[in-house]
Amino acid sequence: MMTDSTTPSLWKAKPKNVAFIGDYLPRQCGIATFTADLYQSYARFVPEAKPWVVSVNDTPEGYQYPDEVRYEFYQHDLESYKKAAEFLNSKNVDVVCLQHEYGIYGGPAGNYILTLMRGLSMPIVSTFHTILKTPDQDQLLTLKAIADLSARVVCMSEKGRQFLTDIYEIPDEKIDVIAHGIPDMPFVDPHFYKDRFGLEGKQVLLTFGLLSPNKGIENVINALPRIVEKFPNVVYMVLGATHPHLVRHEGETYRDSLKKLAEDNGVREHVQFYNQFVELDDLLEFLGAADIYITPYLNPAQITSGTLAYSFGVGKAVVSTPYWHAEELLAENRGRLVPFGDADAIADQIIDLLTDEPTRHAMRKRGYLMGREMIWENVINQYADSFGQARQERMVGIAPGSLYAGGNGLQLPTIKLDHLLRLTDSTGIIQHARYHLPFYEEGYCTDDNARALILSMLLKETGHYDRQIEQLADTYMAFLNYAYSEEHKQFRNFMSYDRRWLEEVGSEDSTGRTIWALGTCIGRADDTNSLTWAMSLMEKVLPSTVTMRSPRAWAFALLGIHEYLKRFSDDRLAKTIRQRLVEKLLFCFNETATADWVWFENTLAYDNAVLPHALLTSDDPEAVDTGLRALHWLMDIQTAVVPGDGSQRNQRGHFQPIGSNGFYVKGQHRAYFDQQPLEAQSSVSASLAAWRLTGNPEWQRRAMRVFRWFMGQNDLGLPLYDSTTGGCRDGLHIDRVNQNQGAESTLSYLLALTDLQLTLQPTPEKSFVRTTPVALS
């Protein structure tokens, strides 16, 4: 049998709904270009992907963004970061991918972005575009905090990985090295493009990117006199708009100084300035025309250069100063490195490459072949894998402290019935919700109205009972009364919102669950009318259970009989039917169970704990023993392995129910998602039944541990209970909480909480507000 510790292939799927945070075109910024490339490539290369963008603005008025930018916020407005997080949480986002550069976010060292990150409920993958070797205190703390809040972090070079581990103390296993993406361009002869710029017969040098003094272009212009002396047909193209921040403060002073320098050096006609922010198609033509690309940056502290990646990857011979990214990319004779600020060295290398065409073209080919690994299609697949791993790590609870917090445990919340009242109308309880709103289109079902009646009966004993709850109970009884089919001696299940039954007879499970509700009503009702009504229906339907084939229908009926016998313990018919149903469950168990599969069926499916729970109520020693064995095995299966403890489950592991997306078939991989509140409720109730039967406090601890699943101690570290509405969300998906708050989920939460309150404080004050919370320790 395959163990459930194997990572399910579903977790490796590429996330579809990804939100990218960064600045964005038409803002003139290298990060904006990268974010746009990242978005466009993800939309293109990941099947069925639905990415979108949240953009940060450097001006209050923002930009005329394309449609993919769904939300924007101003970098110096801290409140807008909070609203951006709220907006992201309201969408169906699988993963957020953050582009980090100190200069694009507000606050000291851009730390306003931490406010947004702390407000997000989905995993974050952060790409670091600047990683400083000697950060100041604010820069150090900001980057470390971003890494702490991120499930994964991405850098673009091995030098970046080294800095992240050695300087910023980020665990190596959390880091993905993914190259800067480049366009997929054919390996072409530069002469193919030169005529488009009127450069036929010229030898072309190129530098591109936003123009600013740190780019070192003056050193190339100072090298040009020697180069031109050797190659009079050389043209140096300087492509790119002046950096907007520089224009804002100094205008075009720097560009003008470069033009004057070219005039002073006698090479003005050999330098062409293109003061424009180019789109990709235009850029590829400029790159295509270049014979040699030059990055003459002035200092080594450049961990990533998008312009270098583009030029190198499309097969350009490169001459560069030895900043960090260039050292790594141009190693093994894939380019030429020159000292910082050394115009003569630049001249030497360019003259050598222009003279030695075979060497230059061999260099081009080596770069181009390596660049095939950097084309956007490959890079996006690596990002998608990182996103998938971020979701997986979120699911299994690697995030520190999210699931195993110590302290005095969790206090039981106050029972809040607001959402129960919201879902219930004069007909019954509405089956489904969209978010917290009843979804009338899908009508009602008997299953939920039976659960709601059980809850109403239990609420009496917790003290949470008034005239309003009595009226609700009457509504649920009336629905069940109408659901009964005299012809079939069973109950119909699904009813449309206009009160039309959608079937002649419902599932056996719905009839069994209704018997459970009827038995609860008989065992706990304190008025003659309810008792008489329930007795009449119970006598009609109970005998049909012995001909049913569903083990869960038998189990639900057994739980109803157990409640019934609390009041009428000597009813021979009920006891006879109970014995026959117990024998059926025992037969299933004995036919299927093995040493490593202690269960009634070859599949762990839905509402699993109800099967052993039913045997615990049987008063049959063999059945009780079987129920305890099966429940112990089931709870072990549904307890997560604690990180750091190897493959062994122990008492610290959180509840991890079998997922409904495939269940758990014997001999196959178990499904981890979607996890349903119904499984938590049945596991709480079964564990409490085992505790009341055996007195073993371990069962009480298990019940409390399972209840914490509702409150956030689960695979995602996210609560399902919504304290604002009083409802319970519909389950845990592979990457997020299902935000709908339907009847089954809300009733499951309320039933589990009510059962715990009845067990831990059986004679509470008759009040809706508990003055002394019960601690789960």
C-alpha positions in Angstrom: 0.0 0.0 0.0 1.3 3.4 -0.9 1.8 5.8 2.0 0.1 9.1 2.2 3.4 10.8 2.9 4.1 10.8 -0.9 3.7 14.3 -2.4 0.5 14.2 -4.5 1.0 15.1 -8.2 -1.8 17.6 -7.9 0.4 19.8 -5.7 2.9 20.1 -8.6 0.4 21.7 -10.9 1.2 25.1 -12.3 -0.9 27.8 -10.5 -3.3 29.5 -12.8 -4.4 32.6 -10.9 -1.2 34.5 -10.2 -1.1 38.2 -9.2 2.2 40.1 -10.0 3.1 43.1 -7.9 5.6 45.6 -9.1 5.7 48.7 -11.2 4.5 48.4 -14.8 4.6 49.8 -18.3 4.1 52.5 -19.5 6.2 53.6 -16.5 9.8 53.9 -17.7 11.7 51.6 -15.4 13.6 48.3 -15.8 11.4 46.6 -13.2 8.3 47.8 -15.0 9.6 46.1 -18.2 10.5 42.9 -16.3 7.0 42.8 -14.6 5.4 43.2 -18.0 7.5 40.5 -19.6 6.8 38.2 -16.7 3.0 38.7 -16.9 2.9 38.4 -20.7 5.0 35.3 -20.7 3.0 33.6 -17.9 -0.2 34.3 -19.8 1.3 32.9 -22.9 3.2 29.8 -21.8 1.1 28.5 -18.8 -2.0 26.7 -20.1 -5.3 28.3 -18.9 -3.4 30.8 -16.8 -5.3 33.9 -15.7 -2.6 36.2 -14.3 -3.1 39.9 -13.6 -1.1 42.8 -12.1 -1.1 45.1 -9.1 1.1 48.1 -9.9 2.9 50.6 -7.6 3.0 54.2 -8.8 5.7 56.8 -8.3 3.2 59.6 -8.9 -0.2 60.1 -7.2 -1.9 60.4 -10.6 -0.6 57.0 -11.8 -0.4 55.9 -15.5 -2.6 54.8 -18.4 -2.1 51.1 -17.8 -3.2 48.2 -20.0 -6.2 46.1 -18.9 -4.1 43.5 -17.1 -3.3 46.0 -14.3 -6.4 45.5 -12.1 -5.3 47.6 -9.2 -2.7 50.3 -8.5 -1.4 52.0 -5.4 0.8 55.0 -4.6 4.2 54.2 -3.2 4.2 56.8 -0.5 0.6 56.2 0.8 0.8 53.5 3.5 -2.9 53.2 3.7 -3.0 52.2 0.0 -0.8 49.2 0.7 -3.4 47.9 3.2 -6.2 48.4 0.6 -4.2 46.6 -2.0 -3.8 43.6 0.3 -7.6 43.6 1.0 -8.2 43.7 -2.8 -5.9 40.8 -3.4 -7.5 38.8 -0.6 -11.0 39.4 -2.2 -9.9 37.8 -5.4 -9.3 34.1 -6.3 -5.5 34.4 -6.2 -3.3 31.2 -6.0 0.0 33.0 -5.5 1.3 36.5 -5.4 4.7 37.2 -7.1 6.3 40.3 -5.8 9.0 42.2 -7.6 11.3 43.8 -5.1 13.5 46.8 -5.7 14.3 49.2 -2.8 13.4 52.3 -4.8 9.9 51.5 -6.0 8.2 51.2 -2.6 7.7 53.8 0.1 9.1 54.0 3.7 12.7 53.5 4.9 14.3 51.1 2.4 10.9 50.5 0.9 9.5 48.8 4.0 5.9 49.9 3.3 5.6 46.8 1.1 5.8 44.7 4.3 2.3 46.1 5.3 0.9 44.8 2.1 2.6 41.4 2.5 1.5 40.9 6.1 -2.1 41.5 5.0 -2.1 38.7 2.4 -3.7 35.3 2.9 -2.0 33.5 0.0 1.6 32.4 -0.5 4.1 34.9 -1.8 7.1 34.4 -4.1 9.4 37.4 -4.1 12.0 38.2 -6.8 14.9 40.2 -5.5 16.3 42.5 -8.3 18.8 44.2 -6.0 20.8 42.3 -3.4 23.4 44.5 -1.7 26.7 43.3 -0.4 26.9 46.0 2.3 23.3 47.0 3.1 22.5 49.5 5.8 20.4 48.5 8.7 17.1 49.5 7.1 17.9 47.7 3.9 19.0 44.6 5.7 16.0 44.4 7.9 13.6 45.1 5.0 14.9 42.4 2.7 15.0 39.8 5.6 11.4 40.6 6.5 10.3 40.2 2.9 12.0 36.8 2.8 10.4 35.8 6.1 7.0 36.7 4.7 7.6 34.9 1.4 7.1 31.2 0.8 9.9 31.2 -1.8 12.4 33.9 -2.9 14.0 34.2 -6.4 17.3 35.6 -7.4 18.9 35.7 -10.8 22.4 34.5 -10.2 24.5 32.3 -8.0 26.2 35.3 -6.5 22.7 36.5 -5.5 22.1 33.2 -3.8 25.4 33.5 -1.9 24.6 36.9 -0.7 21.1 35.9 0.4 22.4 33.0 2.5 25.6 34.6 3.9 24.5 38.2 4.5 20.7 38.0 4.9 20.6 34.5 6.5 17.9 33.2 4.2 17.8 29.4 4.2 19.3 28.0 1.0 16.4 25.6 0.5 14.0 28.6 0.3 15.9 30.2 -2.7 15.3 29.6 -6.4 17.9 30.8 -8.9 16.0 31.7 -12.1 17.8 33.6 -14.8 16.5 36.9 -16.2 14.2 36.0 -19.0 15.0 37.0 -22.6 13.1 37.0 -25.9 13.5 34.0 -28.2 15.3 35.6 -31.1 17.0 33.7 -34.0 20.8 33.8 -34.4 21.1 36.2 -37.2 23.8 38.2 -39.1 23.8 41.8 -37.8 23.9 43.0 -41.4 20.2 41.8 -41.7 19.1 44.7 -39.5 21.6 47.5 -40.2 19.9 48.9 -43.2 16.9 49.8 -41.0 19.0 52.4 -39.2 21.0 53.5 -42.3 24.1 51.7 -41.0 24.9 49.5 -44.0 28.7 48.8 -44.0 29.1 50.1 -40.4 30.4 48.2 -37.4 28.0 48.9 -34.6 28.5 49.1 -30.9 25.4 49.3 -28.7 24.6 50.2 -25.1 20.9 50.4 -24.1 18.9 51.1 -21.0 17.7 54.1 -19.0 20.4 56.7 -19.2 22.0 57.7 -15.9 25.6 58.6 -14.7 26.2 55.1 -13.1 26.2 53.5 -16.5 29.7 54.6 -17.4 29.0 55.6 -21.0 31.6 58.3 -20.9 34.3 55.6 -20.7 33.1 54.2 -24.0 33.1 57.6 -25.6 36.6 58.1 -24.3 37.7 54.8 -25.9 36.2 55.7 -29.3 39.1 57.8 -30.7 41.4 54.8 -30.6 38.6 52.5 -32.0 37.7 54.9 -34.8 41.4 55.3 -35.7 41.5 51.6 -36.3 37.9 51.2 -37.7 36.7 54.5 -39.2 33.3 52.9 -39.9 32.4 52.3 -36.2 29.1 53.7 -34.9 28.3 53.7 -31.1 24.5 53.6 -30.5 23.3 54.8 -27.1 19.7 53.7 -26.8 17.4 54.6 -24.1 15.5 57.5 -22.5 17.1 59.4 -19.6 15.9 58.0 -16.3 12.7 59.8 -15.3 14.0 60.6 -11.9 17.1 62.2 -13.4 15.0 64.2 -15.9 12.8 65.4 -13.0 15.7 66.8 -11.1 18.3 67.7 -13.7 16.6 67.6 -17.1 18.9 66.3 -19.9 22.2 67.6 -18.3 23.8 64.2 -18.3 22.9 63.4 -22.0 24.1 66.8 -23.0 27.4 66.2 -21.2 27.9 63.0 -23.2 27.3 64.8 -26.5 29.8 67.5 -25.6 32.3 64.8 -24.6 31.9 63.1 -28.0 32.4 66.5 -29.7 35.5 67.2 -27.6 36.9 63.8 -28.5 36.3 64.4 -32.2 33.9 61.4 -32.5 30.5 63.1 -32.4 29.5 61.7 -35.8 30.3 58.2 -34.6 27.9 58.4 -31.6 24.1 58.2 -32.2 21.8 58.9 -29.3 18.3 57.5 -29.3 16.4 59.2 -26.6 13.5 56.8 -26.4 12.0 54.1 -24.2 11.8 51.3 -26.8 9.2 48.5 -27.0 10.4 44.9 -27.4 10.0 44.7 -31.2 12.1 47.8 -31.7 14.6 46.7 -29.1 15.2 43.4 -31.0 15.9 45.3 -34.2 18.5 47.5 -32.4 20.0 44.4 -30.8 20.0 42.6 -34.2 22.0 45.4 -35.8 24.7 45.4 -33.1 28.1 43.7 -33.6 29.2 44.2 -30.0 27.2 45.1 -26.9 28.9 47.1 -24.1 27.9 47.4 -20.4 30.5 49.8 -19.0 28.9 50.1 -15.5 31.0 51.9 -12.9 30.9 49.6 -9.8 30.5 45.9 -9.1 27.2 46.2 -7.1 24.9 45.0 -9.9 23.5 41.7 -9.0 21.2 41.6 -12.1 21.3 43.3 -15.5 18.4 42.8 -17.8 20.1 44.6 -20.6 23.1 42.3 -20.3 20.8 39.2 -20.3 19.0 40.4 -23.4 22.1 41.1 -25.4 24.0 38.0 -24.3 21.0 35.7 -24.8 20.3 36.9 -28.4 23.9 36.1 -29.5 25.8 39.4 -29.2 29.5 39.6 -28.4 29.7 41.4 -25.1 32.4 43.7 -23.5 31.6 44.5 -19.9 33.0 45.8 -16.7 33.2 43.0 -14.0 30.0 43.7 -12.1 28.6 40.7 -10.3 26.1 39.6 -13.0 28.6 40.1 -15.8 31.3 38.1 -14.0 29.0 35.1 -13.8 27.3 35.3 -17.2 30.4 36.0 -19.2 32.6 33.4 -17.6 34.3 30.6 -19.7 35.0 33.0 -22.6 31.4 33.9 -23.2 32.4 37.6 -23.2 35.2 40.0 -22.4 35.6 41.8 -19.0 37.5 45.1 -18.6 38.4 47.0 -15.4 36.0 49.7 -14.1 36.6 53.1 -15.5 39.3 52.0 -17.9 38.7 53.5 -21.4 41.9 52.0 -22.8 40.9 48.5 -21.8 37.5 49.0 -23.5 39.3 50.1 -26.7 41.7 47.2 -26.6 38.9 44.6 -26.3 36.6 46.1 -28.9 39.5 46.5 -31.4 40.5 42.9 -30.8 37.0 41.6 -31.3 36.4 43.7 -34.4 39.7 42.4 -35.8 39.2 38.8 -35.0 35.9 37.8 -36.5 36.1 34.0 -35.9 36.7 34.7 -32.2 33.8 37.2 -32.0 31.4 34.8 -33.8 32.5 31.9 -31.6 31.8 34.0 -28.5 28.4 34.9 -29.9 27.5 31.3 -30.5 28.5 30.3 -26.9 26.3 33.0 -25.5 23.4 32.2 -27.7 23.5 28.5 -26.9 23.6 29.2 -23.2 20.8 31.8 -23.7 18.4 29.1 -24.9 18.0 28.3 -21.2 17.0 31.9 -20.5 14.2 32.3 -23.0 11.0 33.3 -21.4 9.3 30.0 -22.0 11.9 28.2 -19.9 12.1 30.9 -17.3 8.3 30.9 -16.9 8.2 27.2 -16.3 10.8 27.7 -13.5 8.7 30.4 -12.0 5.6 28.2 -12.3 7.4 25.4 -10.5 8.5 27.9 -7.7 4.9 29.0 -7.4 3.7 25.4 -7.1 6.3 24.7 -4.5 5.2 27.8 -2.5 1.7 26.5 -2.5 2.9 23.0 -1.4 5.0 24.4 1.4 2.0 26.5 2.5 -0.2 23.4 2.5 2.0 21.2 4.6 2.5 23.9 7.2 6.2 24.7 6.8 5.6 28.3 7.7 7.2 28.7 11.2 4.7 28.9 14.0 1.6 28.8 11.9 0.4 25.4 13.2 2.3 24.4 16.3 2.0 27.4 18.6 2.3 26.6 22.2 0.6 28.3 25.2 -2.6 27.4 27.0 -4.4 26.2 23.9 -7.5 27.5 22.2 -10.6 28.8 23.9 -14.0 27.6 22.7 -15.6 30.5 20.8 -19.1 31.7 21.8 -21.8 30.0 19.8 -23.0 32.5 17.2 -26.1 31.7 15.2 -26.2 34.7 12.9 -25.4 32.8 9.7 -27.8 29.9 10.6 -30.5 32.5 10.8 -29.4 34.1 7.5 -29.5 30.8 5.7 -32.9 29.7 7.1 -36.2 31.0 5.6 -39.8 29.9 6.1 -39.2 26.7 4.1 -36.0 25.4 5.6 -32.3 26.0 5.5 -30.8 27.0 2.1 -28.3 24.5 0.9 -25.5 26.7 -0.5 -24.1 30.2 -0.2 -22.0 32.5 -2.3 -19.7 34.0 0.2 -22.0 34.7 3.2 -25.2 35.2 1.1 -27.8 32.4 0.6 -27.7 31.0 -2.9 -31.3 30.6 -3.6 -30.8 29.1 -7.1 -29.7 25.7 -5.6 -32.5 25.4 -3.1 -32.7 23.1 -0.2 -31.8 19.6 0.8 -33.0 17.1 3.4 -29.5 16.4 4.6 -28.9 19.9 5.8 -32.4 20.3 7.4 -31.8 17.1 9.3 -28.4 18.4 10.5 -30.1 21.7 11.5 -32.8 19.9 13.5 -30.1 17.9 15.4 -28.3 21.2 16.1 -31.6 22.7 17.4 -32.1 19.9 19.8 -28.5 20.0 21.1 -28.7 23.8 21.6 -31.4 23.3 24.2 -28.9 21.5 26.4 -26.2 24.0 26.1 -28.5 26.7 27.3 -28.5 28.4 23.9 -32.2 28.2 23.4 -35.0 30.7 23.1 -38.2 31.1 21.3 -36.4 31.9 18.0 -34.5 28.6 18.1 -37.8 26.8 18.8 -39.3 28.3 15.7 -36.3 27.3 13.7 -36.7 23.7 14.9 -40.3 23.8 13.8 -39.2 24.9 10.4 -36.7 22.1 10.0 -39.3 19.5 11.3 -41.8 20.8 8.7 -39.3 20.4 5.9 -38.5 16.8 7.0 -42.2 16.1 7.3 -42.8 17.2 3.7 -39.7 15.3 2.5 -41.1 12.0 3.6 -42.4 9.7 0.8 -45.1 7.4 2.0 -44.7 5.3 -1.2 -41.0 4.6 -0.8 -40.8 4.8 3.0 -37.8 7.1 2.6 -37.1 10.8 2.2 -36.7 12.9 -0.8 -33.5 15.0 -0.6 -33.3 17.9 -3.1 -35.9 20.7 -3.4 -35.7 23.7 -5.7 -36.2 27.2 -4.3 -39.8 27.3 -5.7 -40.5 24.2 -3.5 -40.6 21.5 -6.2 -39.0 18.2 -5.3 -36.3 17.3 -7.8 -36.5 13.5 -7.3 -39.0 10.8 -6.2 -36.7 9.5 -3.5 -33.4 10.7 -2.2 -30.2 8.8 -1.3 -30.1 6.2 1.4 -27.7 8.5 3.3 -30.3 11.3 3.4 -32.8 8.9 4.9 -30.3 7.6 7.4 -29.3 11.1 8.4 -33.0 12.0 8.9 -33.5 9.0 11.1 -30.6 10.4 13.2 -32.4 13.7 13.4 -35.7 12.0 14.4 -34.0 9.9 17.0 -32.3 13.1 18.4 -35.7 14.8 18.5 -37.2 11.9 20.4 -34.4 11.5 22.8 -34.1 15.2 23.7 -37.4 16.9 22.9 -39.2 18.5 25.9 -42.6 19.0 24.3 -45.2 16.4 23.5 -45.9 17.8 20.0 -42.3 17.3 18.7 -42.0 13.9 20.4 -45.3 12.6 18.9 -44.4 13.9 15.4 -40.9 12.4 15.4 -42.2 9.0 16.8 -44.7 8.8 14.0 -42.1 9.2 11.3 -39.5 7.1 13.0 -41.9 4.1 13.1 -42.6 4.4 9.4 -39.1 4.7 8.2 -36.8 2.8 10.6 -37.6 -0.7 9.3 -36.4 0.3 5.8 -32.8 0.7 7.0 -32.1 -3.0 7.2 -32.6 -3.3 3.4 -30.3 -0.4 2.6 -26.9 -0.9 1.2 -25.0 2.2 2.3 -22.8 1.7 5.4 -23.1 5.4 6.1 -26.9 5.1 6.1 -26.6 2.3 8.6 -24.3 4.4 10.7 -26.6 7.4 10.7 -29.5 5.2 11.6 -27.5 3.7 14.5 -26.7 7.1 15.9 -30.5 8.0 15.7 -31.4 4.7 17.4 -28.8 5.5 20.1 -30.5 8.8 20.7 -34.0 7.2 20.6 -33.0 4.6 23.2 -32.0 7.3 25.6 -35.7 7.8 26.1 -37.2 4.4 25.2 -34.5 2.0 26.2 -36.7 -1.1 26.2 -38.1 -0.7 22.7 -37.5 -4.2 21.3 -37.9 -3.3 17.6 -35.4 -0.5 17.8 -32.9 -2.7 19.6 -33.4 -5.5 17.1 -32.8 -3.2 14.1 -29.8 -1.8 15.9 -28.3 -5.3 16.2 -28.8 -6.1 12.6 -27.2 -2.8 11.5 -24.2 -3.4 13.8 -23.8 -6.9 12.3 -23.8 -5.4 8.8 -21.0 -2.9 9.7 -19.0 -5.6 11.4 -19.3 -7.8 8.4 -18.0 -5.0 6.2 -15.1 -4.5 8.5 -14.2 -8.2 8.8 -14.3 -8.6 5.0 -12.1 -5.6 4.3 -9.8 -4.8 7.2 -6.1 -5.8 7.2 -3.2 -5.1 9.5 -2.4 -1.9 7.6 -5.9 -1.0 6.5 -8.2 -1.0 9.6 -11.4 0.0 7.9 -14.8 -1.0 6.7 -14.3 -0.3 2.9 -11.5 -0.2 0.4 -12.0 3.6 0.2 -11.8 6.3 2.9 -14.5 8.6 1.4 -16.7 11.2 3.1 -18.0 11.5 6.6 -15.6 8.7 7.6 -15.7 9.0 11.4 -19.4 8.3 11.5 -18.7 4.6 10.8 -16.7 3.8 13.9 -18.8 6.3 15.9 -21.9 4.3 15.2 -20.3 1.1 16.6 -19.2 2.9 19.8 -22.9 3.4 20.6 -23.9 -0.2 20.1 -23.5 -1.7 23.6 -21.9 -4.7 21.9 -18.3 -5.4 23.2 -17.0 -6.7 19.9 -18.5 -3.8 18.0 -17.2 -1.2 20.5 -13.7 -2.7 20.3 -13.9 -2.7 16.5 -15.1 0.9 16.5 -12.2 2.0 18.8 -9.6 0.3 16.6 -11.0 1.8 13.4 -11.3 5.3 14.9 -7.8 5.1 16.2 -6.4 4.2 12.8 -8.5 6.8 11.1 -7.4 9.6 13.4 -3.7 8.5 12.9 -4.2 8.7 9.1 -5.7 12.2 9.5 -2.9 13.6 11.7 -0.2 15.5 9.8 3.4 14.6 10.1 5.2 17.3 12.1 8.1 18.9 10.3 11.4 17.8 11.9 10.0 14.6 13.3 10.7 12.4 10.3 7.8 10.4 8.9 6.3 9.6 12.3 2.9 11.1 13.3 2.6 12.2 16.9 0.3 14.2 19.2 1.5 17.6 17.9 0.4 17.0 14.3 -2.6 19.1 13.2 -5.8 17.5 11.8 -5.5 16.7 8.1 -8.7 15.1 6.8 -9.0 13.0 3.7 -9.7 15.3 0.8 -12.9 15.0 -1.3 -10.9 15.4 -4.6 -10.2 11.7 -5.0 -10.6 10.4 -1.4 -8.2 7.6 -0.4 -8.4 4.3 -2.2 -6.5 1.4 -0.7 -3.2 1.0 -2.4 -3.2 4.4 -4.0 -2.2 7.9 -3.0 -4.6 9.7 -0.7 -6.2 13.0 -1.6 -5.3 15.9 0.6 -7.7 18.4 -0.8 -10.4 19.6 -0.9 -10.8 19.2 2.9 -14.4 19.4 4.1 -15.7 20.7 7.5 -18.0 17.7 7.6 -14.9 15.5 8.2 -13.8 17.7 11.1 -17.3 17.6 12.7 -17.7 13.8 12.4 -14.2 13.3 13.8 -14.8 15.6 16.8 -18.1 13.8 17.6 -16.6 10.4 17.3 -13.6 11.3 19.4 -15.8 12.7 22.1 -17.9 9.5 22.0 -14.7 7.5 22.5 -13.7 9.7 25.4 -17.1 9.4 27.1 -17.0 5.6 26.6 -13.4 4.9 27.7 -12.5 7.9 29.9 -9.1 8.1 28.1 -8.2 11.8 28.0 -6.3 11.2 24.7 -9.6 11.1 22.9 -10.6 14.5 24.4 -7.3 15.9 23.2 -7.8 14.5 19.7 -11.3 16.1 19.6 -9.8 19.5 20.6 -7.0 19.2 18.1 -9.6 18.5 15.3 -11.7 21.5 16.3 -8.6 23.7 15.9 -8.7 22.9 12.2 -11.8 25.2 12.0 -9.8 27.9 13.7 -6.7 27.8 11.5 -4.5 25.0 12.7 -4.6 23.2 9.3 -2.5 22.7 6.2 -2.9 26.3 5.1 -2.8 27.9 8.5 -6.0 29.7 7.7 -9.3 29.8 9.6 -12.5 28.4 8.2 -14.7 29.9 10.8 -15.7 33.4 10.1 -16.2 35.2 13.4 -17.8 38.2 11.6 -20.7 36.3 10.0 -20.8 33.3 12.3 -20.5 31.0 9.3 -18.0 28.4 8.3 -16.2 28.5 4.9 -16.8 25.5 2.7 -13.4 23.9 2.8 -9.7 24.0 2.2 -8.7 24.0 -1.5 -5.1 23.1 -2.5 -4.1 26.7 -2.2 -6.8 28.7 -0.4 -10.0 28.6 1.6 -13.3 28.3 -0.2 -14.9 31.6 0.7 -18.5 30.3 0.4 -20.3 29.6 3.6 -22.9 27.0 2.9 -25.3 25.1 5.2 -23.3 21.9 5.5 -20.1 23.7 6.5 -21.7 26.1 9.0 -23.8 23.3 10.6 -20.6 21.1 10.8 -18.8 23.9 12.7 -21.8 24.6 15.0 -22.4 20.9 15.7 -18.7 20.3 16.6 -18.7 23.4 18.9 -21.9 22.4 20.5 -20.8 18.8 21.1 -17.6 20.1 22.7 -19.5 22.5 24.9 -21.9 19.8 26.0 -19.0 17.5 26.8 -16.8 20.0 28.6 -19.5 21.9 30.4 -22.6 19.8 30.5 -24.6 22.3 32.7 -23.8 25.8 31.3 -25.6 28.9 32.3 -28.6 29.6 30.0 -27.0 32.4 28.0 -25.8 33.1 24.5 -22.6 34.6 25.9 -20.4 32.3 27.8 -18.8 34.2 30.7 -16.1 31.6 31.4 -14.6 30.3 28.2 -13.6 26.6 28.2 -9.9 26.2 27.4 -8.7 23.6 25.0 -5.5 22.4 26.5 
